[in-house]
């Protein structure tokens, strides 16, 4: 078995676990129920994914399961410096997106609502009067720190919107 085949199997398992945890927009395939791994392992594995679409699902996972915030310190211990930075940036994006889309997330979520604590804004020196200003500052910082020229705010937003759109569709399908 090649490295890419092993990597793909790991990604498929992770996508299946995400579906069971309320983030099921990544796959059109039927999900074979498994026992999801510990939250700290899932968080760390998401950050390590080669696929950016799967990696950014970390934001959706945190929006769907805000109780996972308590596992962020343990996940950080499993990661190197670069991946730790990615986790902090995506976690902070989830904090801001939860504030921005609180009404929709509360309406459609299958899971209990809890507010994500803001763990890293001070460390990352993110400020702004509105949530949108803080998202823009975060996206700019993400670009500077990683050197990846990308619309990071749009990337963060897509993760939240994909999750909410899927939940809206599931509600329609289940009527």
C-alpha positions in Angstrom: 0.0 0.0 0.0 1.4 3.4 -1.0 1.6 6.4 1.3 -1.1 8.2 -0.6 -3.4 5.2 -0.2 -2.8 5.2 3.5 -3.3 8.9 3.6 -6.6 8.6 1.7 -7.8 5.9 4.1 -7.0 8.1 7.0 -8.9 11.0 5.4 -11.9 8.8 4.6 -12.0 7.6 8.3 -11.8 11.2 9.4 -14.6 12.3 7.0 -16.8 9.5 8.4 -16.1 10.5 12.0 -16.9 14.1 11.1 -20.2 13.0 9.6 -21.1 11.3 12.9 -20.2 14.6 14.7 -22.6 16.7 12.6 -20.2 17.8 9.9 -21.4 15.7 7.0 -21.1 18.0 4.0 -17.7 16.5 3.0 -18.9 13.2 1.7 -21.8 12.0 -0.5 -21.2 8.4 0.5 -23.0 6.5 3.2 -21.2 6.7 6.5 -20.3 3.5 8.1 -20.8 4.1 11.9 -17.6 3.8 13.8 -16.6 4.9 17.3 -15.1 8.3 16.8 -11.7 8.8 18.3 -11.0 11.2 21.2 -11.7 14.8 20.3 -8.1 15.9 20.8 -7.0 13.2 18.2 -9.7 14.3 15.7 -8.7 18.0 16.1 -5.0 17.2 15.6 -5.7 14.9 12.7 -7.8 17.6 10.9 -5.0 20.1 11.1 -2.5 17.6 9.6 -4.7 16.8 6.6 -3.3 17.4 3.1 -6.7 18.3 1.7 -7.5 21.9 2.5 -11.2 21.2 2.4 -10.9 18.5 5.1 -8.5 20.7 7.1 -10.8 23.7 7.1 -13.6 21.4 8.3 -12.0 21.9 11.7 -13.9 25.2 11.8 -17.2 23.4 11.1 -16.4 20.8 13.7 -15.9 23.4 16.4 -19.1 25.2 15.3 -21.0 21.9 15.5 -19.4 20.7 18.7 -18.3 23.8 20.7 -17.7 21.6 23.7 -14.5 20.4 21.8 -12.9 23.8 22.9 -11.9 22.1 26.1 -9.7 19.7 24.1 -7.8 22.4 22.2 -4.9 22.4 24.8 -4.5 18.6 24.5 -4.6 18.8 20.7 -1.9 21.5 20.7 0.4 19.2 22.6 0.1 16.6 19.8 1.2 19.1 17.1 4.4 20.8 15.9 4.7 24.6 15.8 3.4 25.0 12.3 0.3 22.9 12.8 -0.3 24.5 16.3 -0.4 27.8 14.6 -3.0 26.5 12.1 -5.1 25.2 14.9 -5.0 28.5 16.7 -5.9 30.4 13.6 -8.8 28.1 12.6 -10.0 28.0 16.2 -10.1 31.8 16.4 -12.0 31.9 13.1 -14.5 29.5 14.6 -14.9 31.8 17.6 -15.7 34.8 15.4 -17.9 32.8 13.0 -19.9 31.4 15.9 -20.6 35.0 17.0 -21.5 36.0 13.5 -23.8 33.1 12.8 -25.1 32.4 16.3 -28.8 32.6 15.4 -28.5 30.1 12.5 -26.2 27.8 14.5 -28.6 27.7 17.4 -31.6 27.1 15.1 -30.2 24.2 13.1 -27.6 22.5 15.4 -28.4 19.0 16.7 -26.1 19.6 19.6 -26.3 21.7 22.7 -25.2 25.3 22.3 -22.2 26.6 24.2 -20.1 29.6 23.4 -16.6 29.0 22.2 -14.2 30.7 24.6 -11.8 33.1 22.9 -8.5 31.4 23.6 -6.1 33.0 21.2 -7.1 36.5 20.1 -4.8 38.2 22.6 -1.9 35.9 21.7 -2.5 36.6 18.0 -3.0 40.3 18.7 -6.3 40.4 16.8 -8.5 43.4 17.4 -11.4 45.1 15.7 -14.7 46.7 16.8 -16.9 44.3 14.8 -16.8 40.5 14.2 -16.1 41.2 10.5 -13.2 43.5 11.3 -11.7 40.8 13.5 -12.2 38.1 10.8 -10.4 40.4 8.3 -7.6 41.0 10.7 -7.3 37.3 11.3 -7.2 36.5 7.6 -4.5 39.1 7.1 -2.5 37.6 9.9 -3.0 34.1 8.5 -1.6 35.3 5.2 1.4 37.0 6.7 2.3 34.1 9.0 1.9 31.3 6.5 2.9 33.1 3.3 -0.2 31.6 1.6 -1.8 34.2 -0.5 -5.5 33.2 -0.1 -8.8 34.8 0.7 -8.7 33.4 4.3 -11.9 35.2 5.3 -13.7 33.5 2.4 -12.2 30.2 3.4 -13.4 30.5 7.0 -16.8 31.7 5.9 -17.2 28.8 3.4 -16.6 26.3 6.3 -19.4 27.9 8.3 -21.8 28.3 5.4 -21.3 24.7 4.1 -22.2 23.4 7.6 -25.2 25.6 8.0 -26.4 25.0 4.4 -26.2 21.2 5.1 -28.1 21.5 8.3 -30.8 23.5 6.6 -31.1 20.9 3.9 -31.3 18.1 6.4 -34.1 19.9 8.2 -36.0 20.1 4.9 -35.3 16.4 4.1 -36.5 15.3 7.5 -39.9 17.0 7.3 
